[in-house]
Amino acid sequence: MGLSTALCLVFAAAGGSRAHLESQPTAAQIGQPFELTIVVEHPTAAKVKLPEPTALPRSFAFIDDLGTRRQIDTIDPSTTITRATWRVMALEGGEIALPPLDVQLDTGGLAEILRAEGPKVAIDHALHDGEDAPRPARGFRDTPTVGISVWPSALVLLLAVGLPALLITAWFVRRRRRPAPAPRIAPAERLAELERRAEAEPESARAVTYALTALLRSTIDEHAGESRAAMIDADWVRAISADERVPGEARRIAVALLSNAESVKYAGDTPSVLGLRDSFHQVRSALAALATSAQEAA
């Protein structure tokens, strides 16, 4: 299978509904983000309750909620495919299998559980077999001792002209083969997308809260030029509280937002509509403070 091929196991439920997981890519390094998508095929009239990111094992860290998409089958309009994508990263190496994630369907008051089996993801180890410490950096080799000779002037000219041309050609060929990086989505656009999702999917309030805190954390880390994605919220708050590279207004909002989100993210509470609106307002203010600080620094 290529990197774009999904490793998935499907659990077939009564009524033809089914769910599975897709990993993109299917191989990564420790700490390298990749996308995990929950795919659910279900009746269009059914309500879908997706699992929370807390269902992930400790060997994986949740980074961001990339949103949920629903697509009605053009051939059979009574069937809809729902895709929810998370950005995660592995904290351990090896062939790691995710645990089954349960998806709940509600069709006319009848509850149904679909079990999406976890794919195996190949995660490169930090150390190779037989190693107990990081490998040292390669140094320069000793300069070889050679006899003095007089090269023909034609050969010297060929090397002087041809070698740089060969290196430039190889650089262009390699650059053309390199895949284009994924387009970066501005924080303000991601915030607007989350607001649309919160209005269209009231049942996703907890997932939206996860995504809001992740959005604010990643934007502040990018502004400070330091990645703290692997930190838990409490450690991250302590780290930025004394970081003068982050504007004071953004720090204040981040501390308050993460503190208020604790009961939602870790105690299973559901935020109120007014509370979620206030969170959007606070994040918007923090993003504005970060943008103003970046403009002043430029």
NORRAQUI-V790537 format. One record per pair of residues at least 12 apart in sequence whose C-alpha atoms are under 7 Angstrom apart, sorted by the first residue. I is the first residue (numbers start at 0). J is the second residue. Records with the same first field share a line. If there is no record, write none. Layout:
I=J, J
//
This chain:
2=23, 24, 25, 26
3=23, 24
5=21, 22, 23, 25
6=21, 22, 118, 119
7=19, 20, 21, 116, 117, 118
8=116, 118
9=115, 116
10=113, 114, 115
12=113
16=40, 41
17=39, 40, 41, 113
18=38, 39, 40, 113, 114, 115
19=37, 38, 39, 115, 116
20=35, 36, 37, 38, 115, 116, 117, 118
21=35, 36, 37
22=34, 35, 36
23=35
25=120, 121
26=120, 121, 122
27=121, 122, 123
28=122, 123
29=89, 90, 91, 92, 122, 123, 124, 125
30=88, 89, 90
31=88
32=86, 87, 88
33=86, 87, 88
34=84, 85, 86, 87
35=84, 85, 86, 87
36=82, 83, 84, 85
37=82, 83, 84
38=80, 81, 82, 83
39=80, 81, 82
40=79, 80, 81
41=78, 79, 80
42=77, 78, 79
43=77, 78, 79
44=106
45=104, 105, 106
46=104, 105, 106
47=103, 104, 105
48=102, 103, 104
49=102, 103
50=100, 101, 102
51=206
58=89, 90, 91
59=87, 88, 89, 90
60=87, 88, 89, 90, 229
61=86, 87, 88
62=86, 87, 213, 228
63=85, 86, 210, 213
64=84, 85, 86, 210
65=84, 85, 86
66=83, 84
67=81, 82, 83, 84
68=81, 82, 83
69=81, 82
92=122, 123, 124
93=121, 122, 123, 124
94=119, 120, 121, 122
95=119, 120, 121
96=117, 118, 119, 120
97=117, 118, 119
98=116, 117
99=114, 115, 116, 117
100=114, 115, 116
101=113, 114, 115
102=114
186=218
193=207
204=269, 270
205=263, 269, 270
209=264
212=257
215=282
219=245
223=244, 245
232=257
236=254
246=288, 289, 292
248=285, 288
249=285, 288, 289
252=281, 285
256=278
//
